[in-house]
Amino acid sequence: MNKMKIASYIILIVSILAILYALIFNPADWIVYAIAIVCIPFLVLSFGLLTMSKPIKEEEEERREEPFTGY
C-alpha cells in the first residue's frame, strides 16, 4: 500500500503542475487539450486513491486483521 500511496502523490503533483503550466504559460491549443485529456483524469484518480487509502477510525483494526479483497 505504501508504493501505491507514493505513486498517487507523484501523479497528483505532476498533474497539478501540468494543469498549472497550461493555465499560466498559455501553450498551443493541442498541448492544452492533451494536458486536459490526460492530466485531469489522473488528478481525480490519484486524489481518489489517496482518499480511499486513509482508513476511518472504526476500520483501522479491521484493515490490519484482514487484507482488502475487493467488493
ZIQUILIN-V615047 format. One record per residue. N is the residue number from 1. RES is the residue in three letters. PHI is phi in degrees with one decimal (none if undefined). PSI is psi in degrees with one decimal (* if undefined). Layout:
{{N,RES,PHI,PSI} {N,RES,PHI,PSI}}
//
This chain:
{{1,MET,none,-28.5} {2,ASN,-65.2,-39.7} {3,LYS,-64.9,-38.2} {4,MET,-67.2,-37.8} {5,LYS,-66.9,-42.6} {6,ILE,-65.5,-43.7} {7,ALA,-63.5,-38.1} {8,SER,-65.3,-41.4} {9,TYR,-62.7,-42.2} {10,ILE,-63.4,-46.2} {11,ILE,-63.7,-39.0} {12,LEU,-62.2,-46.5} {13,ILE,-66.3,-44.0} {14,VAL,-63.6,-40.5} {15,SER,-64.9,-44.4} {16,ILE,-62.3,-42.8} {17,LEU,-64.0,-40.4} {18,ALA,-66.8,-40.8} {19,ILE,-66.6,-41.7} {20,LEU,-64.0,-37.7} {21,TYR,-59.6,-44.4} {22,ALA,-66.7,-32.7} {23,LEU,-78.0,-37.7} {24,ILE,-86.5,-48.3} {25,PHE,-90.7,-7.4} {26,ASN,51.2,64.7} {27,PRO,-74.9,-175.6} {28,ALA,-59.9,157.0} {29,ASP,-59.3,-40.8} {30,TRP,-67.1,-29.5} {31,ILE,-70.6,-40.2} {32,VAL,-63.9,-43.4} {33,TYR,-62.7,-42.4} {34,ALA,-63.3,-42.7} {35,ILE,-63.4,-41.9} {36,ALA,-65.4,-42.5} {37,ILE,-68.5,-35.5} {38,VAL,-94.2,-48.6} {39,CYS,-80.3,-33.2} {40,ILE,-65.8,-46.3} {41,PRO,-63.1,-37.1} {42,PHE,-65.3,-35.9} {43,LEU,-62.3,-47.2} {44,VAL,-65.7,-42.9} {45,LEU,-61.9,-47.9} {46,SER,-67.4,-37.8} {47,PHE,-64.6,-39.7} {48,GLY,-65.0,-41.9} {49,LEU,-64.3,-39.3} {50,LEU,-68.1,-37.3} {51,THR,-67.5,-41.1} {52,MET,-71.0,-24.8} {53,SER,-76.8,-17.0} {54,LYS,-84.7,116.0} {55,PRO,-78.2,151.1} {56,ILE,-75.7,151.9} {57,LYS,-52.7,-38.4} {58,GLU,-72.2,-26.5} {59,GLU,-92.9,-8.3} {60,GLU,-57.9,-45.8} {61,GLU,-68.0,-39.3} {62,GLU,-63.4,-38.4} {63,ARG,-68.5,-32.1} {64,ARG,-72.9,-35.3} {65,GLU,-75.7,-42.3} {66,GLU,-132.9,138.4} {67,PRO,-72.1,160.4} {68,PHE,-73.0,123.4} {69,THR,-111.1,-4.9} {70,GLY,100.5,171.2} {71,TYR,-111.3,*}}
//
